[in-house]
Amino acid sequence: MSISWGNSAVRVYAAEAWVSLASRFAAEYPGLADQLEIILSDPAPAVRLQVAENLHVIYAAAPERMWTMAARFVSVEPEVEIVVAYLNRSMWHLTHADPGRCEAMLDVVIRRFGGGYLGCGDRGRTYLLESIGGLAAQLFAGQGRARARTWLDDWTADIRRYGELLGFFTSHLRAAFFHRYDTSTEPDAGALCDRAQAALAQILASATAISASAYRVHASDAGESEKEAARERYGEAEKLIHHAMSQLYFGSGAHGRDCEDGPGLPNPAAMRQFLTDYHEVLALFACTREPGTLHHLIELYEFLIPGDPLTVFDEIHAILLGRGAEEGYHYESLGNTAVVGVVQRYIADYRSIFEDEERRARLVAILRLFSQAGWPEALKLLYELPELLR
């Protein structure tokens, strides 16, 4: 549902007025908290909304009373959009002041709504999952809370049920993945980044295992119903893997060198460190069989070339001649454009690395693969290579 009201909704404005009074005088007049509690039980959703998203205004004056009201509210409120408003506004203000109580409230919401299987429209379900994912990411990566770690363990153990929720969780970690590479950030930025990276690795390990297992079933002589179930598991796992890949791709600055969501990787030194720190994570991404995910991974590696040209080239070669060749990435026009661009950049800026015969052979193998797929740009580079490397 969509909660709205017009100019004649007097009771809504009265509720707003009670909230405004409580924000200023709750300590002097305890009766204001009583009035807010009454409003939380009002039959009109728009009236309840005014208090739900501003319940934190009485925290300083009556913290225990506020948490008691909040516990009852998240246990009985029938409108998911009002629960979302409480999580996004009121509770978010208190995640640092009282993280333990926030975890308790979120526990109730998670248990009550079963991780997102709601009897409501898609929009309400999506908003709730985004709120839960964002708060869990903040509590886990931002503060290292043990309860949030337990949620992560539960969710990664059942990706089919919690895959969408884990997608929102990783979305909210995008900036955290790169905090340690911004020298202007706070001293604990490294710990925050470590926790975010650990969460990503855990999610990817689970999703990659599910994808590989489902693929093996689909490629076997199993029955059609079993294969159909495997296709569904594979699609759900790969969707999560692709979403996680997007967080690194866009968060790093690889897309148009635009990293407005965070610090990104501002210089070659940061890129070099990122390649070391995220080596295992990048290896998990390279296990995907989806060309779209592989394409983002190749583009990310292209962005990282200044950090370590030798390592990046070897990784790109391994992807293209390995999983990429298996899944036909060389037949994709975007793949051809990306790879030709990478090769041209290496020849222009890092030609000396091809003085090594083995690495030069790898370059030839890449161009031959794309040439045999019928791409004239790759074929042209292949024939001109001896002159270009002279």
Secondary structure, 3 states (H helix, E strand, C coil): CCCCCCCCCHHHHHHHHHHHHHHHHCCCCCHHHHHHHHHCCCCCHHHHHHHHCCHHHHCCCCHHHHHHHHHHHHHHCCCHHHHHHHHHHHHHHHCCCCHHHHHHHHHHHHHHHCCCCCCCCHHHHHHHHHHHHHHHHHHHHHCCCHHHHHHHHHHHCCHHHHHHHHHHHHHCCCCHHHHHHCCCCCCCHHHHHHHHHHHHHHHHHHHHHHHHHHHHHHCCCCCHHHHHHHHHHHHHHHHHHHHHHHHHHHHHCCCCCCCCCCCCCCCHHHHHHHHHHCHHHHHHHCCCCCHHHHHHHHHHHHHCHHHCHHHHHHHHHHHHHHHHHHCCHHHCHHHHHHHHHHHHHHHHHCHHHHHCHHHHHHHHHHHHHHHHCCCHHHHHHHHHHHHHCC
